Each structure stands twice: as structure tokens, then as C-alpha cells.
Amino acid sequence: MGQTSYPKSKINILLLENISDAAVREFGAGGYMEVQRLGGAVSEEELMRAIRGVHVLGIRSKTQVTRNVLEAADKLLAVGAYCIGVNQVDLKTATERGVAVFNAPHANTRSVAELIIGLCVMLIRKIADKNAGAHRGEWLKEAKGSFELRGKTLGIIGYGNIGSQVSIMAEAMGMQVVYYDIATKLPHGNAKQIRDLKELLKRSHIVTLHVPSDRTTRNMINADAIRSMRRGALLLNYSRGDVVDLTAVRKSLKTGKLAGAAIDVFPAEPEKNGDAFECPLQHLSNVILTPHIGGSTEEAQAAIGTDVTSKLIGYLDLGNSEGSHTVPPVSLPPQAGTHRILHIHRNIPGILGEINSRLSDRGFNILGQYLKTNEEIGYVVLDVDNKISKDAFAILKDIDGTIRARMVY
């Protein structure tokens, strides 16, 4: 693709939170060289200042893109969340302002799944206890309470990309797999879907969570749910920090109801490395606590950097919005001899008709057109004759209900 209508040298990109060098290389390969990087997350007030004049913002999980931030963004076209979720972005405001938001929902799947299997081995063999003992100078060589994974039942809550990958790897270890998901999901291998969550908890030797954070999942593993689990079961949460009641888990570990736990995500997490961290599960036997690093491998971060950046470049260069959480999904190849105009508007009746009637009244020829809407906004991609594109662009900007119009090329 050649030069966009707005020079790439004037597209300002701001990347926060040590986003992978792979993202910078991908932007450079696409011709976008104006990339500024800041090492960590920033406060709302700092981001409100920094985002002025920025066309593309890249963040990870710590930076909060709030309504105030989005309203302070005078040129923002898109946000890239270089992580799995987009909870940290005010999607409603981004939608209202026509800001595309992209993420990488699948890029760290393998990294998380591998770690889950490793943690299952560590917990069922009580490696946390034995490791701590060795560091204290105690020799805890014993088999009591240590087991193989083979033949045990793994209960997976959330059978999406990560949950299903864990399922495949667990079966390779000789485990039996059952899973719970609110949707009907095709099983991998010999895994079986269980419709009742308490039944899954009752049957599983190990329970691992891979669910999003929403009103249906908050504190889904609470004192009542733990009562349904086997005595001596193990619990892993590498999904979201608010889906497990850690105080209830602490009580169950103290009584022996649970024999161990591995937790990577917490209701409140430090903003940056070196900050103080407190958790109800600290200083307990056979508990592995990790600092939100489930997907933190070099391979995963590089894959995320490449994935999100390629989506952002596709949006900047062509208007492609596949994978966006805010702008309706549209993906069209470029057409020779045309100029492409993007039009984002409030989803109110009659706008497409007005666009077409105004352009036809002027005798303008539309060579390609595509409309997609969601509840809040509509997104029109127009390919018009390159001889009349400036006039057509002026007409589109003047349509009532317009949120944003952009000439792509």
C-alpha cells in the first residue's frame, strides 16, 4: 500500500508499559516511524497530558483509558491493548467518539496453558513446601501427600482459547478433563462438558479458571463454591482477579479443604515493579503466587506486539476494523483508481440514504461502499473516483450525526 492521505510521518504513536520491540519493528515496516515509548503505566492525569496530539495509543493491562483520557485525546484514532483483555479501556466512550480499540485475545494462549500444566505438577507434588523447606535448610524428602497427575480429573472453568489448550495438554499427561462453559463448546479429545458448575467442582481433583471478568463471574469461586469441591482439591486462577474470593480460599487452605492453590491475578494489583503487594494467601503452605505473568514470555509478548500492531496498521492504511471492540467490523481490499473515505456516525436512521443522495445529487460515482453498525455507531467505507474525492469528503464531514470522517488514501 502506498502513502496514505495523511502523511505517515505525521502519525504520532505513543506506546506505554514496555510494549515489545516487535511492535516498534512492525510499525517501522509499515512506514510509521513517529513512535514514542514510555516504560511504565501512567496516571490518568499524566495520560490526559501525554495523549494530546497522539493518533495511536498502545497500552497493556495497567493503564486505564478512562472517559477523561478519551475526551482529552484531540486526535486519537485507535487504541491498541497489547494484552488479552480490554477491561482497562472505557469502551462505551471510545465507541461514542469513534475510536477503534484492538487487542490480542489469542497471542499468549500457549504461554498460559504451559504454565497451568506446570503449576498442576508443582501443586500436586507439594513442590512449594519442599522448595521453601530447602531454602530454610530443611530436608523434606517424603512421598506423603504427593501424587501424579495421571488419572486425576482436571476441571476447566471457561473452555475458550486458553481453557481448550489446557485441555489438550492435560489429556497428554493422562488426565481426565471436564469443563464448564456458559456456551456449548465442542470438546477436544475426550473432554466432557458439564452443565452444572457445582457438579464440576465436586468431580475435579484440580480446578483451573479461564473466564472473563463480568457480573456472571465475579466471586464465582466463593465459600459456597468451595464447599462443593473435593477435600484436598487444588485451585488455580490465571484469568481475572475478581473471579475468586481469596479470603474464602485462605480459610479453606487453613482447614485443609483445599490442599493448595496457584494465583496469578488479584482484585488489587501494584501499578509497577517494586511496589508493595499484599494478599490474603501470603505465607500459606503449598500456595504459589505469581505477579500477573501468566502470558509473560518473550514469545507471547512478541506475538502480541505483532498481532495488535498489524491490526492498527490495517485500520490506519485501509480502514479495516476486524477485531475492533468499538468500531463495527469491516474489511475491504483496496481498489485501484479510487480514493477511500471512512465515515463513522451515530447509529440513527437515514444516514446512509443521506450520504448516497447527497453524492448522487452532485453526480459523484461511488465505486465501492460498505456499511456496518452496532448499537451506538455506524461505519461506512466508501471508495470513490479519485477525481472527486475531496468534494465527496467535504460532503461526508457535513452529514448530521457524523462523529469522524477520514480520508485513508
URRA-V342976 format. One record per helix or strand. SS is the DSSP state (H for helix, E for strand). FROM is the first residue (numbers start at 1). TO is the last residue. Records with the same first field share a line. If there is no record, write none. Layout:
SS: FROM-TO + FROM-TO
This chain:
H: 8-10 + 21-29 + 44-50 + 67-72 + 91-96 + 109-124 + 127-136 + 161-172 + 197-203 + 223-227 + 246-255 + 298-318 + 351-361 + 389-397
E: 13-15 + 35-37 + 56-59 + 65-65 + 78-81 + 89-89 + 100-103 + 153-157 + 176-180 + 192-193 + 206-209 + 221-221 + 233-237 + 244-244 + 258-263 + 287-289 + 338-346 + 366-373 + 377-385 + 402-407
